[in-house]
Amino acid sequence: MMQFDPSIPFLWLCVFVGIIFLILLFQVWSIFKSNISKKQKTVKIILHAFLSLSLIGFLVHPTWRSELASDPALVHPKSFPSEQINFFKDSLGIRKSFAIDQFKGQGNPVYLIGSDYSNVELNKLSSHIIQRVPAHQDNELTFLTWKGIVHKGEVQKIKGKIHDASNELILLKMQDQLIASDSLVVNDGDFEMEFPVSVIGRNSLQLYFGENLVSEIRFFALPPSPKSYSLLFSFPNPESRILSTFLSSQGEKVEDKIQVSRGAVIQTSGSDLDSAKILIGDLDQLKTSKAIDQLNDGAVSLLVMNLSNPTADIKAINDYFKTEFEVKKSRDEEFRKLESGIEVLPYEFAKKPGMEFLFDQSVAIQNLDGKKVGVSLISQTFPQYLSGDSVSYSNTWQLILSKLSPNEAVNWSYEAPVFQNQSLQIQLNQTEKSEGYASLGNDTIYFQQDLINPFSQFSDLVIPDSGWVSLADSLEVFVYSEDALAPIENEKKMAGFFQNQSEGSSSVSYLQKSVSGWIWLAVFLLAFGLLWLEPRINY
């Protein structure tokens, strides 16, 4: 069925068509008034009408539907091994195959091999039924994602997948220091690593597959909001003393209170605790009315540790704080040991909705109307610190404290990696109303309000530069070049292409066609040529 798809607004189309008709009427009137033969008048009117109708046809831009070929076709990247092409043709039962640069719409559906295609090449397939055929190499990184912007102390999570991984471990390092690792064999090539961020500003880590460097992981860390810690214990112990030293070394405000007897308290405080307060201590001190009042009035969270009888202590914690923790004994030994070497009481928390768990369910945290209550079954962590393994000690406590910390008032976020000249959506969540725009290098980006969350805004942008790009005053985004992390960049490109496809694209059985620009050029040359030639012919 013929349709019309003009490239100019309808009002202007009516104006131009009207002008062409008026000019044609004037020309017909002039021809009838002229002193030429009837045959010449007829030829001139036909030629002028032909030109006028050609101009109108060009403006209204007629289109029509053409049935797609019903034979399936295999489409592959330009440089794809011929033996693999033959393998896919045989296994799929397809006779025709085309390199993407030679594909002219022959065949439907299209079986698309791999992901190494440009946006221009993918657009050639937009009107076809497309079936993806993965073609990954062994040990190839096929998926990778992490948070592009975090706060110091926040837990960074890196997730990925390696196809047919032959090595057992994926390693994450900062220079030569091991930050995290995960097994690929156990998880069928999938990996997930978590670690607390300890460096403000630009962060660069190395992802290793065995001894081979797979990728540089880059993200930006903002300084956290100030927090203070109140350590409440019933007796002096190395666990609380080392923890206080560690928190002070991190620049946090720390208050120590040790209730040695009913009337005697040892208290030390470096400064006033005027920021968000987190209470840490044993059950005897945290169950007091004063501690519970602090949690209700000012403190944002608390952590109960140094349990002596987990079953009885958990029941008491649930009674005092209206929580729903539940523990079960996991073994008969005095302690169970975690991978990091930390000793834990021989119990583990039962998984329940609305709770977060750490270290093989040795630490549980429940959110109670904005307040967080945590319980730790860890026996002691200070031996790590005293043995010189301050990095493991720091990671352990930063991971726990990150889960206890309140949400930041201003949160920027985007999903990394981001590639040069590809779309990026960046989100801004904050409790106060923002200006609605930010600077990106020498440009300005504007945010749209989220229709569901009144505190959330987002902006879609494309960054043409690679490397670290400034965003706002004290924030940066790392943009990978187009040839970096090629498999991941190709997968993101493919995902964007399929996401932009219309909902009915999977069942399209026709191709929308229109008159070629070259045909219009030939028509206009013919029309003007005949009008020029007609007066020079004697008839």
Phi, psi and omega in degrees: 000135181285135175229168180234135182225073182295148181267003178236158179303151185301321181297314179292327176299315178297321180297311182295319178297319178298318179296317180299318179295319179297317178297319179297317179298319179296319180294318178298317179297318180295321180294318179296328181279345184283159182264067177232170183289161180298325180294319179294320178300316181298315181296315181298317180297318180297318181293317178293321177295321178299317178295316181297315179294326177296317179296318179295318178299321178296322181288318183281343174052076180291142176228162178207163182264136177240130180298134178286152176298143185269348180280131179292154180226145178259124180244133184224163176298162185300316181251080181237134185303134183295327180293327177287325177298314179297323178298314181292322178298317181291316184289330180265350180070041183247136182270323186261138174219146183220140165290150187299328180285345179257357184283126181239026179095012183280118174102146177198127005283169179254126174265110188262116182271132173070198184219009184274074182225148174277167178298323179296318180293321179295325181296338177293343184258005191296338182258012183249159168283124187243130173243119181282139177237101180299144179218062182275151175274156175299141179064023179267135176287117185250345179208139180199130179206152176200175180277128184283333180226130178223177171252152176302135183091342178286153179276121175269134181241127178244124180238145180194181178211137175242127185285129178046055184293132179262346181261155186274332189236144168247132188240142175241122184233153168245105192060243181258005184266125180287125180261316182199164177207163178206154181271134178268330182292314182297323187259014177058042177090345177279145175220152179211127182229139178236144176199148178282139181279129185243355184243127176279140178098215182289132176239135178225118179237161182247131178258119183248138171251099191068238178261000184265131177286120182269315186196157168266128178260113183238136177206170183242136181245127177269154176293142181281163172292147181297140178229159175229155184233133175247113182262116186241109182228159184271345181203154178294137179206154183295332181298312181289323182294315180293321179298318178298318178297317180297313181296320178296322179293338178274003179084013180273155175275129186230136174237129179250130174228120179240115182271088184286334175204178183301326183249001183240127180230129172264120184230132173229141179209126181283331183196170179295138180270078185261005180249184181304125188257136175241126181266132178227131180178189177269168187297322182302325182272326183280344179272358179291155181299328180294318180292320179294323176296321178298319180295322181286328188261319188222321183294147183264338180195167175213154180231123177263128180222182180058047178289142178258322178228091188307317183298310180290321182293320180296320177298318178294319179299316179299322180291317184286319189250005178060038178264179183229036179291151178212132180240155174223144182287132185259338180197170184268347180295168181290324180220159167241147186253135176274170179303324182286353181097355181289138177270136183232147175301148187285050177226164171214152181283143173282134182288132179221151178298147177082007179241154174246146184230146179227156172052062177054048177060036176265343177230131179234143181225129179241137179267124180240091178053048177093342176263143180246131177243125180239152177227135182242132174264005180292132182288308180196146179243345186297333177302327176300315183293315183290333179281357179097358179270064183292336180293313179296320178299314180297316180298320180300310184284325178295325178294316178295312184292331179295326179285336180272341185289147177288162177294144178290149180292329179233124181231119170262144179206147169201159182269118178266155004277154176248138184247151178304132178066020173245155184292140178228131172252121179247136183247147177231117178246126178203155184281335180256153181292136182260176180286343178088006177206164178210163179269139175231097187063237177266003182254172178237131176250141182248144184257148174255143180285133175292133184287339182262312183260114182291344181262006184242138175228159179214160178215135175258128182213163176236125183256119183280343183265159174246164182094196180284125181239129182289137176229122185062203188276319188228043185216142180226152177239134177264127181247121179280145177292164185295336182262359177275143180049051187307314180299321180290319179298319179295319180295320178294323178295317179295318179298318177295323179295311181292329178293325181280350178294147178292159185298330182264011185294335182288345182242018180292130180238014181217165179238128179281122182239160178214170180290132181295148177299327178294324178294318178298319179299317179296321179296315181293320177297321179294315182297311181292326179295318179294321178295326178285324185280330188303314181295342184267003179256132177270115177209000000 
